[in-house]
Amino acid sequence: MMAPPNNIVIFHYPYSPYARRVTWYLTLRGLEYAQCIQPPVIPREDLSALGVNYRRIPVMSIGRDIYCDTRLILRKLEDMFPSGALGSKKDDERAIERLLETWTVEAPVFSRAASLIPTTLPAMNDPKFTKDREGFSGRPWSKEVLERGRPESIAYIRNCFDLLETTLLADGRDWILKTDKPSLADIEAIWPFDWLVEMKGSMPANVISAKQFPKVYAWIQRFRAALKVAKSTGPKPVSLKGPEAVKLIITAEFAEPNGTVDVNDPLNLKEGMEVEVYPTDSGFTHRDRGRLVTLTPNEVTVATRSRVGDKEVHIHAPRSGFRITKAGGESVAGSKL
Ligand SMILES: N[C@@H](CCC(=O)N[C@@H](CS)C(=O)NCC(=O)O)C(=O)O
């Protein structure tokens, strides 16, 4: 069995808007990778086999290091494969990238976008799917609840389109940082809006369409065209079946040496402590437990063992939007503070 290209495996399903942040990034860079397609609802046996409890998609592995959350995944790809990186080197432009990431990933932008899923969509009429998303979000996910919130969500999303139309794209530039090609800033900004535009019936045309927001719509079309070119000229992802991906991962080397545990970290956790790591915004009942190996301002890493093969694997998560608690200690699942 051949190692995955660049040792990268992306666990995802193609219509996950979060996963697209990563697959688009890889495609636009022409960076070769392998993918392991997952079911859209849990359980996800392949990730369980690796010892991963985190339930969200996408997840990336590089060797025996497993990365959760697109914010960390994109950062790692930028750092570990610097030649041809899509991020800017200029501080003010990097600020724009980060603020756009915070805006789309952490602000209510995506949850508002998700609440515009048309209730006529087949998935919305599949109790298995709606129950799964209820467990994921910790909130009711029914047609009635979605319909009730729709007008407010449309108003919210209209403001987002307006912000892009009248500020970042106002001067008629092709790409957010005036680059020749789409850059990381475009990826950080575009994904929830592209997803909504693609999803027929998500937004009423008399409120949000190419008529009211011509620059945003043209930008989305340009982005899709650029992606199409990159897809047709670049390498195709190698598709791995679950057991094959698991075997390759647990027999690989670690991609990164152990980091350090910051002695001044406000959480006051010590290297080697048994901890739990989990997101606080959604999917918070799925926690990864392990020995603390890295704790920096931007990242936490725990060592745990794969369920198949009993090999040590390292699970990494960003600090932002994640909680780390001493295993067995007190924890407040799902609360934002
Ligand atoms: N902050 C996370 C959010 C990931 C996320 O919410 N992913 C969705 C799919 S688009 C998900 O996993 N939904 C529930 C599930 O599939 O279990 C990230 O940036 O990766």
The ligand as a Tripos MOL2 file, in Angstrom:
@<TRIPOS>MOLECULE
LIG
   20    19     1     0     0
SMALL
NO_CHARGES

@<TRIPOS>ATOM
      1 N1        -15.5160   24.7720   13.4080 N.3       1 LIG1
      2 C1        -15.5790   23.5200   12.7020 C.3       1 LIG1
      3 C2        -17.0120   23.2390   12.2370 C.3       1 LIG1
      4 C3        -17.1790   21.9490   11.4880 C.3       1 LIG1
      5 C4        -18.6300   21.5640   11.2600 C.2       1 LIG1
      6 O1        -19.5600   22.0910   11.8790 O.2       1 LIG1
      7 N2        -18.8710   20.6160   10.3600 N.am      1 LIG1
      8 C5        -20.1930   20.1190   10.0580 C.3       1 LIG1
      9 C6        -20.2730   19.6870    8.6200 C.3       1 LIG1
     10 S1        -20.2720   21.0170    7.5290 S.3       1 LIG1
     11 C7        -20.4620   18.8600   10.8210 C.2       1 LIG1
     12 O2        -19.5600   18.1660   11.1770 O.2       1 LIG1
     13 N3        -21.7290   18.5670   11.0740 N.am      1 LIG1
     14 C8        -22.1500   17.4860   11.8870 C.3       1 LIG1
     15 C9        -21.5990   16.1940   11.5910 C.2       1 LIG1
     16 O3        -21.3540   15.9370   10.4070 O.co2     1 LIG1
     17 O4        -21.4370   15.3670   12.4990 O.co2     1 LIG1
     18 C10       -14.5750   23.5740   11.5630 C.2       1 LIG1
     19 O5        -14.1660   24.6900   11.1890 O.co2     1 LIG1
     20 O6        -14.1300   22.5280   11.0840 O.co2     1 LIG1
@<TRIPOS>BOND
     1     1     2 1
     2     2     3 1
     3     2    18 1
     4     3     4 1
     5     4     5 1
     6     5     6 2
     7     5     7 1
     8     7     8 1
     9     8     9 1
    10     8    11 1
    11     9    10 1
    12    11    12 2
    13    11    13 1
    14    13    14 1
    15    14    15 1
    16    15    16 2
    17    15    17 1
    18    18    19 2
    19    18    20 1
@<TRIPOS>SUBSTRUCTURE
     1 LIG1         1 GROUP 0 **** ****
